[in-house]
């Protein structure tokens, strides 16, 4: 029996979170978006779809097609990372967002681009180890979940209450981190229960999220980080 038999079904969940999370900031304004927004939005969407398709092809033993799409996926991942770096400076121009949050978002996005790139590179390097290869690819979806989930929680509240929402956007970010950490904990627990092993891809994402949770306020206020942002992203 092959592994990850229902992975393609479970991966639909983060895809829907990402799609609806970015609906108000991208899909609902599709015609008005700039080129680099389209490059990021469409490449990230295609990447998510690919992540869903790949384990399904593996289950159906369509290995040649799986490998061909894997090569295409390398270029898609490059498009996601490069376009994300082009969009990051826009965080400093966000209106109606507290100043400290703008620098926090830059900090988080930079980490996520690095984390996403690392997961993809490791998945390529571990292509002959199905356990690590698959988990590195699965873990790549977590790097976009925070901005998507934060938006998914906040924007419905915003549409009802305006900026006087019961919970602030910053609190939505904290809540999203906690939910993501719980999801990662479940994945780690399932692996340990089934195989008595803890796999590094999920540990890497979990430790990174914990680090973000502990440092998110610091980087929002740190003057040196603000100076770096203006120097590099000006």
Secondary structure, DSSP 8 states (H G I E B T S, - for coil): --S-TTHHHHHHHHHHHHHHHTTTTTGGGGGG--HHHHHHHHHHHHHHHHHHHHHHHHHTT-HHHHHHHHHHHHHHHHHHHHHHHHHHGGGGG-SSS-HHHHHHHHHHHHHHHHHHHHHHHHHHHTTT-HHHHHHHHHHHTHHHHHHHHHHHHHHHHHHHHTT--SS-HHHHHHHHHHHHHHHHHHHHHHHHHHHS---HHHHHHHHHHHHHHHHHHHHHH-HHHHHHHHHHH-
